[in-house]
Amino acid sequence: MKYASVTDRLADLGGAKWAIHYRARALKAAGAEIIELTIGEPDVPTPEKLLQAASAAMMSGRTGYSNGRGEPAVVAALAARYTTRRGREIGLDQIMYLPGTQTTLYAVLRTLVEAGDEVLIGDPMYATYEGLIAQTGARMVPVPLRPEHGFRMQAEDVATRITPRTRVLFLNTPHNPTGAVLRAEDIKALGELAKAHDLWIISDEVYEDLVFPGVTFTSPLDFPDLADRVVAASSISKSHAAPGFRSGWCVGPAEFCQKMLPLSETMLFGSQPFIADMAALAVSEPSPVSGGMAERFARRAGLIARTLDGVAGLRVHQPQAGMFALIDVRATGLSGEDFAASLLERQQVAVMPGESFGAGLHGWLRLSLTQPDDRTVEAAGRIASHAATLLGNAA
C-alpha cells in the first residue's frame, strides 16, 4: 500500500528522540527509584482558580463547538495582554487561538512555507522543531548557536545561510534546551536581515514568564518595524503549569491570521470553549506560579553548576530562563546518548541526550530543573560519580 510522503519525512522525528525518557518511565513503573530529569513538566499543580474556571465553564454548558480563530473572550484577553506587554495596539484580528503551542506552530509553518522553501533555525533546537518543518516539505537549514555566544543566535551566522529559497527565520526565546534569552540588539540585527531578504520571523516564546531574576526578555513583537513579518507563539503550559490543557495561540499580522484561518478551520474547527474560558482568565492576570518556578529553576541551575562544573571534565552551561540546564560531557569520550543510557542503567538518573536537540549538542546532556532541590543535588552527585568512573576506566 502507498502512503503520503509526509510519513517518510517524519518517520524518525517522533518518539525516537525521547527513548531515554520512555525507558526511564518503564523502569519506574517496574519499581526502580529513578530520578527523572528528562521532560519539562512544571513542578507545581495547575492553579486551583483555573481548574475551577474550567469546571464551572463545563458545568454551565461551555462544551459545544467553537470556531477556527478562538472564543471571543480569550481572543480579547490575548489582544489586551499583548497590547500591554508589547507597547503597541494588537487587534482582535491579530490573534489565533489553538490547542497548544505545538499545534499552533504546525499551523503557522503550514501557512508560511512549502516544498522548495527553506527555514533557518538555531541548532540546538527543541526536539519537535525538525518535524514541524519537515511536515511542510520545506528544508530545515540549521544555524549554529555557539556556547561562546551564550547560545544566542548571531546575525552573521544567519547571513551566510540565506539563499533565494529562504522564507522563514525561526526563533525560540527564551530558548529550549539552552535557556538562552535573545537580547534586544540580537533581535534588531536579525530583524534587519529579515527585512533585507523579505523573511518571516516565527518566535516561540512559551518560556517568556520563566525568565530568571535579573534577566530581561525582549520579543520581536516589540519592534514596530518588524510588525508585518513577525508571528509569535505561546501558551499557558509553562507559565500557568497547565501543559495537559493544550491551550496555545499565535500573534501576527491581521493578513497572516486571515490566511491561516481556513487552515485552522480545516484542522480543528475550534478549541474547547471551557478551556478557552480558563485561558482567558489565565492571561488576564499575572501568573500566580511562574515567578516561584523561575526562582526555583534558577536556584537549581546554580546547584547543578556548583556540584558539577569542572568535576571529572564536565562543564555546565548556566541558563537564563526556562526549565533546563546543559552539561558538556565530551571529556568522558562518550556521546550524550551513550552517557545518558549508561547513567540511567548504572545510576538510575534519567536525562535527555543532547543529540535529541540537534547536532550542536553532540556530547551534551539536558537536565530538567523541576525536581526538588535535594533530588537535584543527589542526581548531580550521581552524574559526577558516573563521569569519574568513566574517566577512570578510560585511564
C-alpha angles and dihedrals in degrees: 000000000000126000134193115272091242089074089061093046091053099036096107099027103078131067095343090085090060097051094121091051093050091046090051092050090051092051090047091051088052091056104267117144098236124178100216116210098155116097131039104244114153115256094229132059123256108279111268091230089063093046090052091050092053092045094048090049091052093048091050091056102263091144102101133101121301132190138261097260100047140263112304094242096054093042090052092046092051093047090052092046094052094042088057098041099042097041097233136081114282111188131212089251090062096063131086118182119201140158103284137326093278093059090042094053091046090056094042093053091043088055095050110035143033141170111323094029126107130222120202113214136166120259116241096049141165109285098247098050095085090056093045090057095040093055090066094053090241120130121250114227111195119218112200116244103204126211090222088063093046088257090289115145113253122214093223091058090050094047094060091055101049115111134170087269096056111115107158139037106203114204131184115195124195083032130229121233100013102043090226119154119207114235123227091253091052092054093044091055092046090047092054089056091048091052093045093052099032095243130163116234118215114192121192104202102169092132095051093116093047097066110138122246112284095021122112122216120215125185128201084236087070090072113079091199089063095047095106094055108034125098114181123193131196145143144196092254096102104017094052100026091245108125096143094058092068096216116159144141147182133226120208146128115319091241091054091051091050090051091048095047097082089049091051090048091049094048101043114345090217147339125256109287094216091056090046089055090052091048092050089057092045096054094042093067137039111273111260092211110034097079093053092047092051092051093048094046091049090050093049092048087056092049091053092048094049091048099043114019109110094002116128090346094303122143125200124208111212113224124218096207145355133048106297146074127199128224124196107217098170091114089071091062092238131114117242089254094053093044092049093047094050092042090056094048098043104030102023093233117133118209134157118256112237091232089073086070100048142288090291091075099048105146095019135106130216116216124195115229095208100099120094117272095257093050090046091053091046091052091048090052091052091049090052091049091049093049091049090051091050092050091047092052091048090053 
